[in-house]
């Protein structure tokens, strides 16, 4: 079966169609010879005896009204292909009523059957071997019906196999002709159906080839509501998404070039000026401070790019369940960032023992980026809330434009006052890798960056590990 599927998968749709038609014709031929032919034989035999019974009805009525009489030969009582004879067992005489003659062998069999003295009408099929002109024995089959009359004689209606064969052949031809017409119509419909698939598939292939060659006139116009239409729609959506990603990449490269060019040009120009004995910013110390500031900015930029590239290859290789104590991660992030703006109040509403799935270093980068972003906009406080499968970093800064809220997590998508546009994209990559979601939400007073995980995941908190981590953290502090 597997080989059959593999073989079919290598065929074109037309070849598959022809294979289906061939299999259908083969199965139909087998059905005709195995099931239909015997059924037709039984039907034709039943129909022949029905004809014989019909042939006898008028004759039986005649003999009931005229007992002992013998009508003249070829009276117009019966069908011409039926031989009607009258057999008198007392006189052992046969009288032809209609039709042709009956062979001696069949008369002998009628004599034997009459001795059974059966009442009513009895049906018989008899095959006899007769010698042909060349001396060979040829089988000959007869169907006959015997009815015992009231006067003791027997009315026998005989039909040769020839008429039955003609009837059977005609019936088979009619059935086969109907089925051939049906198969022909089915074949035409299948051709039309396959053609209706081949045309859009050819359009899809041409469309993909044009996309591959980066041709500008790549247009796909497939108006279908079936699976092919869904594939065409998916390809169009994919092309639009790829075009958007290419634009984002081009924009990102331009932004990287611009962001790197400015500090490098400043460092270079200040360095050359100092070398020439000129201090661009009043004194040597202040000029060197400008160089250090731009070097720090350049270093932070490069570090963000390295982290972004690293997170692009981040894989979820952690053991199943939530095993990372997020309170420890939050402690370390706050300790390293609160010195940036000492006037900002940090508020914590964190539950104890809350575990997240993932490794500590990527999650620490996430929390640091969210706090660093909040420090940039906060007016007076930053509130961090932590509960089961949810982390929120809230600040009382200005609201985010609702149209830009989703785009903030793309690389180089800067908000108002943003620096590089990489921090939140790193957050998005880490959270999605570990099965979490992130969203920016406007609150009545401020903005909330919320990270959460849907559904009740199987939790396997490691309390001893969390306690040991907190103990080591406290010891280092």
Secondary structure, DSSP 8 states (H G I E B T S, - for coil): -HHHHHHHHTS-HHHHHHHHHHHHHHHHHHHIIIIIHHHHHHHHHHHHHHHHHHHHHHHHHHHHHSTT----TT-TTS-TTSEEEEEETTTTEEEEEESS---HHHHHHHHHHHTT---SEEEEEEEEEEE-TTS-EEEEEEEEEEEE-TTS-EEEEEEEHHHHHHHHHHHHHHHHHHHHHHHHHHHHHHHHHHHHHHHHHHHHHHHHHHHHTT-TT-------SSHHHHHHHHHHHHHHHHHHHHHHHHHHHHHHHHHHHHHHHHHHHHHHHHHTT--TTSSHHHHHHHHHHHHHHHHHHHHHHHHHHHHHT----S-SS--EEHHHHHHHHHHHHTTTTTTSEEEEEE-TT-EESS-HHHHHHHHHHHHHHHHHH-SSEEEEEEETTEEEEEE-S----TTTTTGGGSTT---TT-SSS-HHHHHHHHHHHTT-EEEEEEETTEEEEEEE--S-------HHHHHHHHHHHHHH-
